[in-house]
């Protein structure tokens, strides 16, 4: 599995791609229709499964000192919010269950507040509880 992220900042009345991690995945063509301004940014994350059997993964976001103002999961049957992620929190964790080979999922976060690069952690396999 591989993760690639894209960060969009408000410029000239719309969101423009500011930075992204390296990889073969193209930036998303469409972003959610959120109310945006100079204090908001969007972080789009795409996780793609390689060849082989179905796989699980966890994606964790830390956006402090900014706040999460919203999120969109594009494949609800595969991705679930498992921790945080509520309005005005600084942390969110999503679990990806049984992602098929050569398929991908996307999660978008609306972030508001002081700019600091978000931390995105990616772990393959199920998260151990306890």
N, C-alpha and C positions, 0 to 999 in steps of 0.2 A: 504494500500500500504506500501511497505517497500523498503528502499534503502540500498544497500551494495556496498562498494567501495574496490578496490584493487590497490595498488601502486607498480609499478615495477621500479627497479633501474638497471643501467648498471653494470654488474659484469662479468668479465672473457669473454668478447666478446658478451654477450647477455643480454637480460632483464630477471631479476630474481624477483620473488615476494618478496617484502621487508616488507610490512605491509598491513593489511586489517582490515576493521570493522568486528565485530562479526555478525554472522548470518548463515542461512542454505544454502546460495547460494555458489556454488563451483566457484573457480577462473576460469576466461576464459582460455580455452586451447590454443587458438590462438590469437596473437596480430597482429596489422597492420604491414606491411612491410615498416616501416619508417627507414630513416638513423639515426642511434643511436650512441652515444658516452658517455663518462664519464659525460658530462654536461646535458644529457637528462634523462627524466623519463616518464613513461606512467601511467596515472591514468585511470582505467577502472571502470565505475559506472554501476550498474545493478539496475533497478527499477522493482519490481514485484508487480502485483495487487493481492489482496486477493479475496476471494469469494465475490459475490454480483454484483452490477451494474457497468457499465463502469465508469472510474474515470479519472480526470484530475490532473496534478501535474506540479510543476516547480522545476528544479534543477539548482542551481547557483554555479559557481566555482569562487574562488578567488585564484590566484596562485602567487601573489606578494611576493617577488621581481622578481620571474622568469617570463618568457613570454610563452604564448601559441604559439606553432609552427604548430599545426594542430589538427584536430579532425575528428572522424568518428562516424556517426550515423548509427546503424545497421537496424533500422526500420523507414525509411524515411516517411512512411505513417502515423506514430503516433507521431514522435518527430520532432520538428522544433527549429532551432536556433532563439532566439527572441531578444537577446541583446549581444553585444560584440562578442568575439570569433574570431575576425579577426587576421591575422598574427601579432605577436608582441604585442598583448593586454594581459592584466593581469586578465581579467574578461570575463566570458561567462555565458549566461543564456539560458536554453533550456526549452521549454514547451512540455509536454506530453499530448496528447489529446485523450480522450476516450479509455484508456487502458482497455481491456477486462479482466474479472476475470481469474486468473491463468495464465496470459500472462506476459511476461517481455520484457523490452527494455534495450539496452546497448549503452552507449556513452563512447568513448575512447578519451582522450586528450594527445597530445604530448607536454611536458613541457620542456623548456630549461632555465637553469640559476641556480643561487644559490639555494641550497636546503633549503626549509622551508615547513613544512607540509601545503598542500593546504587546503583551507576551502571549504567544500561542504555543501550547505544548501538545504534542501528538504522541499517543501511546498505542501500539498495536496490541490486540488481545483484550479480553474482558478485564475490567478493574476488579481487583480482589477486595472483598468487603470483610472488615473485621480485623 
